[in-house]
């Protein structure tokens, strides 16, 4: 019995109450040969806003923390329990999806919509994500098992601090801003700062080289109100 050779093939630990958030790893010590078999897994416990509702042919919606998925009438031909969970951080979402291309410039919370495949779906549902930041070219991305957990961009509409997209399947959703657009905006800002610096330095050098130019400039500025009053009197 030292290697549990005579032990049964089934063991029932029974339900256990988990009282702390975290990632719990487990393995089968008997069925682990390190070379041709490696039986292990993990349980991820998180504390996230969550809700679910039964949705059928009449349509319906599920809302969590201003994030929502809604089904119009006849989009589903049979009832299904729809779940929505809003993740507090990107690492929690990544632990679920293990996606190879998680968007970098996210402007919303990662939101899970289940099930991944809507049964008997005849139309599209609308996913709405509350935007936590601003940025150019915001798009909603979706990743699920059918896409190999690769995030795919969906046609997106942005209005009133919400990003909306149509979907016919569940998975992990997030709104993100375009990297190239952010780089373009940053480039414009850098150019403006550089031009302002060049103009400032040029003026300083000019006034130092031209004696009396600074005094003449200050005198001209002081005379602007007098000139305005003079023009106003003429009018």
JOMO-V600320 format. One record per backbone hydrogen bond with DSSP energy under -0.5 kcal/mol. NH is the residue of the N-H (numbers start at 0). CO is the residue of the C=O. If there is no record, write none. Layout:
nh=NH co=CO
nh=NH co=CO
//
This chain:
nh=3 co=0
nh=6 co=3
nh=12 co=10
nh=17 co=15
nh=18 co=16
nh=21 co=44
nh=23 co=21
nh=23 co=42
nh=24 co=22
nh=25 co=40
nh=27 co=38
nh=28 co=26
nh=31 co=28
nh=31 co=29
nh=32 co=36
nh=33 co=36
nh=38 co=30
nh=39 co=37
nh=40 co=25
nh=42 co=23
nh=44 co=21
nh=44 co=42
nh=45 co=43
nh=47 co=45
nh=48 co=85
nh=50 co=83
nh=52 co=81
nh=54 co=52
nh=54 co=79
nh=58 co=55
nh=59 co=70
nh=61 co=68
nh=63 co=66
nh=66 co=63
nh=67 co=127
nh=68 co=61
nh=69 co=125
nh=70 co=59
nh=71 co=123
nh=73 co=56
nh=74 co=71
nh=76 co=119
nh=79 co=54
nh=81 co=52
nh=81 co=79
nh=82 co=113
nh=83 co=50
nh=84 co=111
nh=85 co=48
nh=86 co=84
nh=86 co=109
nh=92 co=88
nh=93 co=89
nh=94 co=90
nh=95 co=91
nh=96 co=92
nh=97 co=93
nh=101 co=98
nh=105 co=103
nh=106 co=174
nh=107 co=174
nh=108 co=129
nh=110 co=172
nh=111 co=84
nh=112 co=170
nh=113 co=82
nh=117 co=115
nh=117 co=167
nh=118 co=116
nh=120 co=117
nh=121 co=74
nh=122 co=74
nh=124 co=166
nh=125 co=69
nh=126 co=124
nh=126 co=164
nh=127 co=67
nh=128 co=162
nh=130 co=160
nh=131 co=106
nh=132 co=106
nh=138 co=175
nh=139 co=153
nh=140 co=173
nh=141 co=151
nh=142 co=171
nh=146 co=143
nh=147 co=144
nh=148 co=143
nh=149 co=146
nh=151 co=141
nh=153 co=139
nh=156 co=163
nh=158 co=161
nh=161 co=158
nh=162 co=128
nh=163 co=156
nh=164 co=126
nh=165 co=154
nh=166 co=124
nh=169 co=115
nh=170 co=112
nh=171 co=142
nh=172 co=110
nh=173 co=140
nh=175 co=138
nh=176 co=104
nh=177 co=135
nh=181 co=177
nh=182 co=178
nh=183 co=179
nh=184 co=180
nh=185 co=181
nh=186 co=182
nh=187 co=183
nh=188 co=184
nh=189 co=185
nh=190 co=186
nh=191 co=187
nh=192 co=188
nh=193 co=189
nh=194 co=190
nh=195 co=191
nh=196 co=192
nh=197 co=193
nh=198 co=194
nh=199 co=195
nh=200 co=196
nh=201 co=197
nh=202 co=198
nh=203 co=199
nh=204 co=200
nh=205 co=201
nh=206 co=202
nh=207 co=203
nh=208 co=204
nh=209 co=205
nh=210 co=208
nh=212 co=209
nh=213 co=209
nh=215 co=211
nh=216 co=212
nh=217 co=213
nh=218 co=214
nh=219 co=215
nh=220 co=216
nh=221 co=217
nh=222 co=218
nh=223 co=219
nh=223 co=220
nh=225 co=221
nh=226 co=222
nh=227 co=223
nh=228 co=224
nh=229 co=225
nh=230 co=226
nh=231 co=227
nh=232 co=228
nh=233 co=229
nh=234 co=230
//
